[in-house]
Amino acid sequence: MGGDFSTVFGRLKRAVRGLPDIVETTSYGTPALKAGKKLLTRVKDAETAVVMCPLDEKEMLLQAASDIYFETDHYKGWPALLVRMTVVSDEELRHRMERTWLAQVPKTKAEAWLAEREKTSRKR
């Protein structure tokens, strides 16, 4: 794992903290995170992450936050979004990773996690 990827990968790991079944692995030779066997995100380069994202949501994000999210020709038509890690806030990154995790895990697991989170937030 290249040292130049460590900052980006560290932020990605913090963004998924507390989500079940996170696996650290590699994808296309760079550090990656999966939920079980499903890719959530991977480091593209020292300033960019690839985050899996449903196509309809991807189009909305590309229009609404083009300073943070973008795509290259390689990713057109694929449910993956490029994230400018030098621009995205920790809160936005956490939100994006939660949305990605919820889309990638089995529905029963997603529902159980959401129910538990709801219960926990009501106790506060």
N, C-alpha and C positions, 0 to 999 in steps of 0.2 A: 504494500500500500504506500503510494508516494506521499511524502511529507507535505507536498503542496495541496493534497486533497484533505488533509487532516482537519483543517478549520471547517470546511464545508461539511464533511462527514460528521464532525462533532456536533454541529448545529442540527443536522438531520437526526442524529441519535437523541439529542435533547428534545427535539420536537415530537418524537414518538414515545418518549418516556411514559410509562404507565399503560400503554396499549398492549393487550395480550398477544402472545405468540410472535413477537418480533424476532427475526433471525438476521444476524449480520452475515453477509456473504459478499460475493462480487458479481458484477454483471458487465459484460464487455470490457473486462479487465480493470474495472474501477469499483471502489467500495459501494455496496448496495444494502438496502434493507428490504426484507420481505415479511409478509404476514403469512406464516406457514410457507407455502410454495409460491405465493403470488407476489410479484414485484410491487413494491410501494414506491420506491425511489432509488436513484443511484446518482453518484457524483458523475457529472459529465466532464468538468474541468475544474480548475481552482476557483472559479467564480460562478459556476452554474451547476444546478441539479436538474435531473429529469424526474418529474413526478407524474405518476399515472393519474389520469383524470378522464371521466366520461366526456365524450365528444361535445355534447350540448353544453356542458359546464365549461369545457375548454374554450369554446367560441365566446361565451359570455365573459370569461376572465381575460381573454386576449383583448377584447374591446374595452372592458371596464378598468383594467389595470395593466396597460401595455408597458408601463414603467417597470413592473415586476415580472410579468409573464410574457413569454414570446415563443415563437417556433421558427424552425428553419425548414427548408423544403423537405428534409429527411423525415420530419415529424408530421407533415401535413397529412391529414386523414387518419392519424393514429391517436389513440387515447392517451397521449403523453404530452406533457407541458414542460417547457423549459422555464426555470426560475432563476432570476438574477439574485444570487445569494448576497451580494453586496448591498442590495436595495430592500429586500423583503424583511419585515419586522419579525421578531420571534413569535409574536402573537399570531400574525398572519400565517407564518410557516406552521405553527402548531395547528391552527384551524385547517389549513390545507391538508396536513398529514392525517388529521382525524377524518376528514371527508374522504380521503383516499383509502384509509384503512377500512372505513365503513363500506365503501364500494367494493373492496377486494375480498373481504371475509364473507363466510356463509351468513345468510340473513339471520339465522338463529343466534349466532355469536354476536352479530352487530346489535340485535335487539336486547340481548342479555347485558351487554356492555352499556348501552344507552340507559337501560332501566336501572342498573347499578349506579351510574353517574347521576341520574336524576335523584335517586334515593340519598346519595351522599350530599348533593347540593341542597336538598331540603333540610338536612340536619344542621347546616351551617347557620 
